[in-house]
């Protein structure tokens, strides 16, 4: 039952991020792709991909969708190597943005939109740089929110804010 409820929560978090209006690539998707396997385990990677698939059918399925799902898989698997401390996780999440950028834009290039040449590949990646900026910023913001939320819910409030260490003078 816990697995099911966690899966439903992951789906709603991901769906809300995709359905609420936002600037291009400014969502919690990459942070969730990184942190869900870190917090709940890699057994939730299929739930992430299924959540993407279900929301993609609502938003609109396109030829690059599988590349997005592939990047989610790679980010989730890579996350297991960055679960040492806050700085490692934050760098891992930002690396997830880079993985997403490389995989999905390679998928755009493979679609033939820019031609099957080195110049076409370079053009595809250069034109995607502004979207990469949004991805990095949103991943940084949402990763910080996840880190803070996890710390608060994992530890009692007095440990988070160190209330027990505050001495009150009477």
ROSE-4610 file (N, C-alpha, C; in Angstrom, 1 decimal, always signed):
// ROSE-4610
residu = [X/X/X/X/X/X/X/X/X/X/X/X/X/X/X/X/X/X/X/X/X/X/X/X/X/X/X/X/X/X/X/X/X/X/X/X/X/X/X/X/X/X/X/X/X/X/X/X/X/X/X/X/X/X/X/X/X/X/X/X/X/X/X/X/X/X/X/X/X/X/X/X/X/X/X/X/X/X/X/X/X/X/X/X/X/X/X/X/X/X/X/X/X/X/X/X/X/X/X/X/X/X/X/X/X/X/X/X/X/X/X/X/X/X/X/X/X/X/X/X/X/X/X/X/X/X/X/X/X/X/X/X/X/X/X/X/X/X/X/X/X/X/X/X/X/X/X/X/X/X/X/X/X/X/X/X/X/X/X/X/X/X/X/X/X/X/X/X/X/X/X/X/X/X/X/X/X/X/X/X/X/X/X/X/X/X/X/X/X/X/X/X/X/X/X/X/X/X/X/X/X/X/X/X/X/X/X/X/X/X/X/X/X/X/X/X/X/X/X/X/X/X/X/X/X/X/X/X/X/X/X/X/X/X/X/X/X/X/X/X/X/X/X/X/X/X/X/X/X/X/X/X/X/X/X/X/X/X/X/X/X/X/X/X/X/X/X/X/X/X/X/X/X/X/X/X/X/X/X/X/X/X/X/X/X/X/X/X/X/X/X/X/X/X/X/X/X/X/X/X/X/X/X/X/X/X/X/X/X/X/X/X/X/X/X/X/X/X/X/X/X/X/X/X/X/X/X/X/X/X/X/X/X/X/X/X/X/X/X/X/X/X/X/X/X/X/X/X/X/X/X/X/X/X/X/X/X/X/X/X/X/X/X/X/X/X/X/X/X/X/X/X/X/X/X/X/X/X/X/X/X/X/X/X/X/X/X/X/X/X/X/X/X/X/X/X/X/X/X/X/X/X/X/X/X/X/X/X/X/X/X/X/X/X/X/X/X/X/X/X/X/X/X/X/X/X/X/X/X/X/X/X/X/X/X/X/X/X/X/X/X/X/X/X/X/X/X/X/X/X/X/X/X/X/X/X/X/X/X/X/X/X/X/X/X/X/X/X/X/X/X/X/X/X/X/X/X/X/X/X/X/X/X/X/X/X/X/X/X/X/X/X/X/X/X/X/X/X/X/X/X/X/X/X/X/X/X/X/X/X]
num = [1/1/1/2/2/2/3/3/3/4/4/4/5/5/5/6/6/6/7/7/7/8/8/8/9/9/9/10/10/10/11/11/11/12/12/12/13/13/13/14/14/14/15/15/15/16/16/16/17/17/17/18/18/18/19/19/19/20/20/20/21/21/21/22/22/22/23/23/23/24/24/24/25/25/25/26/26/26/27/27/27/28/28/28/29/29/29/30/30/30/31/31/31/32/32/32/33/33/33/34/34/34/35/35/35/36/36/36/37/37/37/38/38/38/39/39/39/40/40/40/41/41/41/42/42/42/43/43/43/44/44/44/45/45/45/46/46/46/47/47/47/48/48/48/49/49/49/50/50/50/51/51/51/52/52/52/53/53/53/54/54/54/55/55/55/56/56/56/57/57/57/58/58/58/59/59/59/60/60/60/61/61/61/62/62/62/63/63/63/64/64/64/65/65/65/66/66/66/67/67/67/68/68/68/69/69/69/70/70/70/71/71/71/72/72/72/73/73/73/74/74/74/75/75/75/76/76/76/77/77/77/78/78/78/79/79/79/80/80/80/81/81/81/82/82/82/83/83/83/84/84/84/85/85/85/86/86/86/87/87/87/88/88/88/89/89/89/90/90/90/91/91/91/92/92/92/93/93/93/94/94/94/95/95/95/96/96/96/97/97/97/98/98/98/99/99/99/100/100/100/101/101/101/102/102/102/103/103/103/104/104/104/105/105/105/106/106/106/107/107/107/108/108/108/109/109/109/110/110/110/111/111/111/112/112/112/113/113/113/114/114/114/115/115/115/116/116/116/117/117/117/118/118/118/119/119/119/120/120/120/121/121/121/122/122/122/123/123/123/124/124/124/125/125/125/126/126/126/127/127/127/128/128/128/129/129/129/130/130/130/131/131/131/132/132/132/133/133/133/134/134/134/135/135/135/136/136/136/137/137/137/138/138/138/139/139/139/140/140/140/141/141/141/142/142/142/143/143/143/144/144/144/145/145/145/146/146/146/147/147/147/148/148/148/149/149/149/150/150/150/151/151/151/152/152/152/153/153/153/154/154/154/155/155/155/156/156/156/157/157/157/158/158/158/159/159/159/160/160/160/161/161/161/162/162/162/163/163/163/164/164/164/165/165/165/166/166/166/167/167/167/168/168/168/169/169/169/170/170/170]
x = [+0.8/+0.0/+0.9/+2.0/+2.9/+3.5/+3.9/+4.4/+3.4/+2.1/+1.0/+0.8/+0.7/+0.5/+1.6/+2.8/+4.0/+4.0/+3.6/+3.5/+2.5/+1.4/+0.3/+0.8/+1.5/+2.1/+3.1/+4.0/+4.9/+4.2/+3.2/+2.4/+1.8/+1.2/+0.6/+1.6/+2.7/+3.8/+4.3/+4.5/+5.0/+3.9/+2.7/+1.6/+1.4/+1.4/+1.1/+2.2/+3.4/+4.6/+4.4/+3.8/+3.7/+2.4/+1.4/+0.1/+0.0/+0.7/+0.6/+1.4/+0.9/+1.6/+3.0/+4.0/+5.4/+6.2/+7.3/+8.2/+8.8/+9.2/+9.8/+10.8/+10.7/+11.7/+11.8/+11.0/+11.0/+10.0/+10.4/+9.5/+10.4/+9.7/+10.4/+10.8/+10.6/+10.7/+12.1/+13.1/+14.5/+14.9/+14.5/+14.8/+14.0/+12.8/+12.1/+12.7/+13.2/+13.8/+15.1/+15.7/+16.9/+16.6/+15.7/+15.5/+14.5/+13.6/+12.7/+13.5/+14.4/+15.2/+16.2/+16.6/+17.5/+16.7/+15.5/+14.8/+14.0/+13.4/+12.5/+13.2/+14.2/+14.9/+14.7/+15.5/+15.5/+14.2/+13.6/+12.4/+11.3/+11.4/+10.4/+10.7/+11.8/+12.1/+11.0/+10.5/+9.4/+8.2/+7.9/+6.8/+7.0/+8.2/+8.5/+8.3/+8.8/+8.6/+7.1/+6.4/+5.0/+4.2/+4.6/+4.0/+4.3/+5.5/+5.8/+4.9/+4.8/+4.0/+2.6/+2.0/+0.6/+0.3/+1.2/+1.1/+1.4/+2.3/+2.6/+1.4/+0.6/-0.5/-1.6/-1.6/-2.5/-2.0/-0.7/-0.1/+0.1/+0.5/+0.7/+1.9/+1.7/+2.8/+3.6/+4.9/+5.7/+6.8/+7.6/+8.6/+9.8/+10.0/+11.1/+10.7/+9.5/+9.1/+9.9/+10.3/+11.1/+12.5/+13.0/+14.3/+14.2/+13.1/+12.8/+12.8/+12.0/+11.9/+13.3/+14.1/+15.4/+16.3/+16.2/+17.0/+16.5/+15.2/+14.7/+15.3/+15.4/+16.0/+17.5/+18.2/+19.6/+19.9/+19.1/+19.2/+18.9/+17.8/+17.5/+18.6/+19.1/+20.2/+21.5/+21.8/+23.0/+22.8/+21.6/+21.4/+22.0/+22.0/+22.5/+24.0/+24.7/+26.2/+26.4/+25.4/+25.5/+24.8/+24.5/+23.8/+24.7/+25.7/+26.6/+26.2/+26.0/+25.6/+24.9/+24.5/+23.8/+24.5/+25.8/+26.6/+26.7/+26.9/+26.9/+25.6/+24.5/+23.2/+22.8/+23.2/+22.9/+23.7/+24.9/+25.7/+25.2/+24.7/+24.1/+22.9/+22.0/+20.8/+21.1/+22.2/+22.6/+23.2/+23.9/+24.4/+23.2/+22.1/+20.9/+20.3/+20.5/+20.0/+20.9/+22.2/+23.1/+22.8/+22.5/+22.1/+20.8/+19.9/+18.6/+18.9/+19.7/+20.0/+20.7/+21.6/+22.4/+21.5/+20.8/+20.0/+18.8/+18.0/+16.9/+17.2/+18.3/+18.7/+19.3/+20.0/+20.4/+19.2/+18.2/+16.9/+16.3/+16.4/+15.8/+16.7/+18.0/+18.8/+18.6/+18.4/+18.1/+16.8/+15.9/+14.6/+14.8/+15.9/+16.2/+15.9/+15.4/+15.0/+16.1/+17.3/+18.5/+19.4/+19.1/+19.9/+20.9/+21.3/+22.2/+23.6/+24.1/+25.4/+26.0/+27.3/+27.9/+27.4/+27.2/+26.7/+25.2/+24.5/+23.1/+23.1/+24.0/+24.1/+24.4/+25.4/+25.9/+24.8/+24.1/+23.0/+21.9/+21.6/+20.5/+20.9/+22.1/+22.5/+22.7/+23.1/+23.3/+21.9/+21.0/+19.6/+18.9/+19.3/+18.7/+19.3/+20.3/+21.0/+20.0/+19.2/+18.3/+17.4/+16.9/+16.1/+16.9/+18.2/+19.1/+19.2/+19.2/+19.3/+18.1/+16.9/+15.7/+15.8/+16.3/+16.4/+17.3/+18.5/+19.4/+18.8/+18.2/+17.6/+16.5/+15.6/+14.5/+15.0/+16.0/+16.5/+17.2/+17.9/+18.5/+17.4/+16.4/+15.3/+14.6/+14.1/+13.3/+14.1/+15.4/+16.3/+16.4/+16.6/+16.6/+15.4/+14.2/+12.9/+12.8/+13.2/+13.1/+14.1/+15.3/+16.3/+15.7/+15.2/+14.7/+13.4/+12.5/+11.3/+11.7/+12.7/+13.1/+13.7/+14.5/+15.2/+14.1/+13.1/+12.1/+11.2/+10.8/+9.9/+10.7/+12.0/+12.8/+13.1/+13.4/+13.8/+12.7/+12.6/+11.7/+12.1/+11.1/+11.3/+12.3/+12.4/+13.4/+14.9/+15.1/+16.4/+16.7/+15.7/+16.0/+16.4/+15.7/+16.0/+16.8/+17.2/+18.0/+17.4/+16.1/+15.4/+15.9/+16.3/+16.7/+18.1/+18.8/+20.1/+20.0/+18.9/+18.7/+18.5/+19.3/+19.1/+18.4/+17.3/+16.5/+16.9/+17.3/+17.7/+16.4/+16.3/+15.2/+15.5]
y = [-1.2/+0.0/+1.3/+1.2/+2.4/+2.7/+1.6/+1.8/+2.5/+2.0/+2.6/+4.0/+4.4/+5.8/+6.7/+6.2/+6.9/+7.2/+6.1/+6.2/+7.3/+7.3/+8.3/+9.7/+9.8/+11.1/+11.6/+10.7/+11.0/+11.5/+10.7/+11.1/+12.5/+12.8/+14.1/+15.2/+15.0/+16.0/+16.3/+15.2/+15.4/+16.0/+15.6/+16.1/+17.6/+17.9/+19.3/+20.2/+19.7/+20.5/+20.7/+19.7/+19.8/+20.5/+20.5/+21.1/+22.6/+23.0/+24.4/+25.2/+26.3/+27.1/+27.5/+27.4/+27.7/+28.1/+28.8/+29.1/+27.8/+27.8/+26.5/+25.9/+24.6/+23.8/+24.2/+25.1/+25.5/+24.7/+23.5/+22.6/+21.8/+21.1/+20.3/+18.9/+18.7/+17.3/+16.8/+17.6/+17.1/+16.8/+17.7/+17.5/+16.3/+16.1/+14.9/+13.6/+13.7/+12.6/+12.2/+13.1/+12.8/+12.4/+13.1/+12.9/+11.8/+11.4/+10.3/+9.0/+8.7/+7.5/+7.6/+8.8/+9.0/+8.8/+9.3/+9.3/+7.9/+7.5/+6.3/+5.0/+5.2/+4.0/+3.9/+3.2/+3.0/+2.3/+1.6/+0.9/+1.8/+3.1/+4.1/+4.7/+4.4/+4.9/+4.6/+3.3/+3.0/+3.9/+4.2/+5.1/+6.5/+7.0/+8.3/+8.2/+7.2/+7.1/+6.9/+6.1/+6.0/+7.3/+8.0/+9.3/+10.3/+10.3/+11.0/+10.6/+9.3/+8.8/+9.2/+9.1/+9.4/+10.9/+11.7/+13.2/+13.6/+12.9/+13.1/+12.9/+11.9/+11.6/+12.7/+13.3/+14.4/+15.7/+16.0/+17.2/+17.1/+16.0/+15.8/+14.9/+13.8/+12.9/+13.4/+13.4/+13.8/+12.8/+12.9/+12.0/+12.1/+13.1/+13.3/+12.7/+12.3/+11.9/+10.7/+9.8/+8.7/+9.1/+10.1/+10.7/+11.3/+11.9/+12.5/+11.3/+10.3/+9.2/+8.5/+8.4/+7.9/+8.7/+10.0/+10.9/+10.7/+10.5/+10.3/+9.0/+8.0/+6.7/+6.9/+7.6/+7.9/+8.7/+9.7/+10.6/+9.8/+9.0/+8.2/+7.2/+6.6/+5.6/+6.3/+7.5/+8.2/+8.8/+9.0/+9.6/+8.8/+7.5/+6.6/+6.8/+7.5/+7.7/+9.1/+9.9/+11.2/+11.4/+10.3/+10.4/+10.4/+11.2/+11.3/+12.4/+13.6/+14.7/+15.8/+16.9/+17.9/+18.4/+18.6/+19.2/+18.2/+16.9/+15.9/+15.7/+15.8/+15.6/+16.8/+18.0/+19.2/+19.1/+18.8/+18.6/+17.5/+16.4/+15.4/+15.8/+16.6/+17.1/+18.0/+18.8/+19.7/+18.9/+17.9/+17.0/+16.3/+16.1/+15.5/+16.5/+17.8/+18.8/+18.7/+18.5/+18.3/+17.0/+15.9/+14.7/+14.9/+15.6/+15.8/+16.7/+17.7/+18.6/+17.8/+17.0/+16.2/+15.2/+14.4/+13.3/+13.8/+14.8/+15.2/+16.0/+16.8/+17.6/+16.7/+15.6/+14.6/+14.0/+13.7/+13.2/+14.1/+15.4/+16.4/+16.4/+16.3/+16.2/+15.0/+13.8/+12.6/+12.6/+13.5/+13.6/+14.2/+14.8/+15.3/+16.8/+17.4/+18.8/+19.8/+19.4/+20.3/+19.7/+18.6/+18.0/+17.0/+16.0/+15.0/+15.4/+16.5/+17.0/+17.4/+17.6/+18.1/+19.5/+20.3/+21.7/+21.6/+20.7/+20.5/+20.2/+19.3/+18.9/+20.1/+20.8/+22.0/+23.1/+23.3/+24.2/+23.8/+22.6/+22.0/+22.3/+22.1/+22.3/+23.8/+24.6/+26.0/+26.7/+26.3/+26.9/+26.4/+25.4/+24.9/+25.5/+26.2/+26.8/+27.6/+28.5/+29.2/+28.3/+27.2/+26.2/+25.6/+25.3/+24.7/+25.7/+27.0/+27.9/+27.8/+27.7/+27.5/+26.1/+25.1/+23.8/+23.9/+24.5/+24.6/+25.4/+26.5/+27.4/+26.6/+26.0/+25.3/+24.1/+23.4/+22.3/+22.7/+23.8/+24.3/+24.7/+25.4/+25.9/+24.7/+23.8/+22.7/+21.7/+21.5/+20.6/+21.2/+22.5/+23.1/+22.9/+23.1/+22.9/+21.4/+20.5/+19.1/+18.8/+19.3/+19.1/+19.7/+20.9/+21.5/+20.7/+20.4/+19.6/+18.3/+17.6/+16.3/+16.4/+17.4/+17.6/+17.9/+18.7/+19.0/+17.8/+17.0/+15.9/+14.7/+14.6/+13.4/+13.6/+14.8/+15.1/+15.9/+15.6/+16.5/+17.9/+18.8/+20.2/+20.8/+20.3/+20.9/+20.6/+19.4/+19.1/+19.9/+20.2/+21.0/+22.4/+23.0/+24.4/+24.5/+23.4/+23.3/+24.0/+23.9/+24.5/+24.0/+22.7/+22.1/+22.7/+23.3/+23.9/+25.4/+26.0/+27.4/+27.4/+28.2/+28.4/+29.7/+29.5/+30.7/+31.2/+32.5/+33.1/+33.5/+33.1/+33.5/+34.6]
z = [+0.0/+0.0/+0.0/+0.7/+0.8/-0.6/-1.3/-2.7/-3.6/-3.5/-4.3/-4.0/-2.7/-2.3/-2.7/-2.5/-2.9/-4.4/-5.2/-6.6/-7.1/-6.4/-6.7/-6.4/-5.3/-4.9/-5.9/-6.4/-7.5/-8.7/-9.1/-10.3/-10.2/-9.1/-8.9/-8.9/-8.2/-8.2/-9.6/-10.4/-11.7/-12.6/-12.5/-13.4/-13.1/-11.8/-11.5/-12.1/-12.0/-12.6/-14.1/-14.8/-16.2/-16.7/-15.9/-16.3/-15.9/-14.8/-14.4/-15.4/-15.9/-16.9/-16.3/-17.2/-16.8/-18.0/-17.8/-18.9/-19.5/-20.7/-21.3/-20.5/-20.2/-19.4/-18.0/-17.5/-16.1/-15.3/-14.9/-14.2/-13.1/-12.3/-11.3/-11.8/-13.1/-13.7/-13.5/-13.8/-13.7/-12.2/-11.3/-9.9/-9.4/-9.8/-9.4/-10.0/-11.2/-11.9/-11.1/-10.5/-9.7/-8.3/-7.6/-6.2/-5.9/-6.7/-6.4/-6.2/-7.1/-6.9/-5.6/-5.4/-4.2/-2.9/-2.8/-1.6/-1.5/-2.5/-2.4/-3.0/-3.8/-4.4/-5.9/-6.5/-8.0/-8.4/-7.6/-8.0/-8.4/-8.1/-8.5/-9.8/-10.5/-11.8/-12.8/-12.8/-13.8/-13.5/-12.2/-11.9/-12.5/-12.4/-13.0/-14.5/-15.2/-16.6/-17.0/-16.2/-16.5/-16.3/-15.2/-15.0/-16.2/-16.7/-17.9/-19.1/-19.2/-20.4/-20.3/-19.1/-19.0/-19.2/-18.7/-18.9/-20.3/-21.0/-22.4/-23.3/-23.0/-23.8/-23.6/-22.5/-22.3/-22.9/-22.7/-23.2/-24.7/-25.2/-26.6/-26.8/-27.4/-27.7/-29.0/-29.0/-30.1/-30.3/-31.4/-31.7/-30.7/-30.0/-29.1/-27.7/-27.5/-26.2/-25.6/-26.4/-25.9/-25.5/-26.1/-25.7/-24.3/-24.0/-22.7/-21.7/-22.0/-21.0/-20.8/-21.9/-21.7/-20.8/-20.9/-20.1/-18.6/-18.4/-17.0/-16.5/-17.3/-16.8/-16.5/-17.4/-17.1/-15.8/-15.7/-14.5/-13.2/-13.3/-12.1/-11.7/-12.7/-12.5/-12.0/-12.6/-12.1/-10.7/-10.3/-9.0/-7.9/-8.1/-7.0/-6.7/-7.6/-7.4/-6.7/-6.5/-5.9/-4.6/-3.9/-2.6/-1.4/-1.4/-0.3/+0.7/+0.2/+1.0/+0.1/+0.7/+0.0/-1.3/-1.1/-2.3/-3.4/-3.1/-4.1/-4.8/-4.0/-4.6/-5.5/-5.0/-5.8/-7.1/-7.1/-8.3/-9.2/-8.6/-9.3/-10.1/-9.4/-10.0/-11.2/-11.0/-12.1/-13.2/-12.9/-14.0/-14.7/-14.0/-14.6/-15.6/-15.4/-16.4/-17.6/-17.4/-18.6/-19.3/-18.6/-19.3/-20.1/-19.5/-20.2/-21.5/-21.3/-22.5/-23.6/-23.3/-24.3/-25.0/-24.1/-24.7/-25.5/-25.0/-25.7/-27.0/-26.9/-28.1/-29.2/-28.7/-29.7/-30.4/-29.6/-30.2/-31.2/-30.9/-31.9/-33.1/-33.0/-34.2/-35.0/-34.3/-35.0/-35.8/-35.3/-36.0/-37.4/-37.7/-39.0/-39.1/-38.1/-38.1/-38.6/-38.2/-38.5/-39.6/-40.1/-41.1/-40.4/-41.1/-40.5/-40.8/-40.4/-40.5/-39.2/-39.1/-37.9/-37.6/-38.7/-38.5/-38.0/-38.5/-38.0/-36.5/-36.1/-34.7/-33.9/-34.3/-33.6/-33.5/-34.6/-34.6/-33.6/-33.6/-32.7/-31.3/-30.9/-29.5/-29.2/-30.1/-29.8/-29.7/-30.5/-30.4/-29.1/-28.5/-27.3/-26.0/-26.1/-24.9/-24.0/-24.6/-23.7/-22.9/-23.5/-22.7/-21.6/-21.9/-20.9/-19.7/-19.9/-18.8/-17.9/-18.5/-17.7/-16.9/-17.6/-16.9/-15.7/-15.9/-14.8/-13.6/-13.9/-12.8/-12.1/-12.9/-12.2/-11.5/-12.0/-11.2/-9.9/-10.0/-8.7/-7.7/-8.2/-7.3/-6.7/-7.6/-7.1/-6.3/-6.6/-5.8/-4.4/-4.3/-3.0/-2.2/-2.8/-2.2/-1.7/-2.5/-2.1/-1.0/-1.0/+0.1/+1.4/+1.4/+2.6/+3.1/+2.2/+2.6/+3.2/+2.5/+3.0/+4.4/+4.6/+5.9/+7.0/+6.7/+7.6/+8.0/+6.9/+7.2/+7.7/+7.5/+7.9/+9.4/+9.8/+11.2/+11.9/+13.2/+14.0/+13.9/+14.0/+13.8/+14.7/+15.9/+16.8/+16.4/+15.7/+15.2/+14.0/+13.1/+11.9/+12.3/+13.2/+13.6/+14.8/+15.4/+16.6/+17.8/+17.9/+19.0/+20.4/+20.4/+21.6/+22.1/+21.2/+21.6/+22.0/+21.9/+22.3/+23.8/+24.4/+25.9/+26.1/+26.9/+27.2/+28.6/+28.7/+30.0/+30.7/+32.0/+32.8/+33.7]
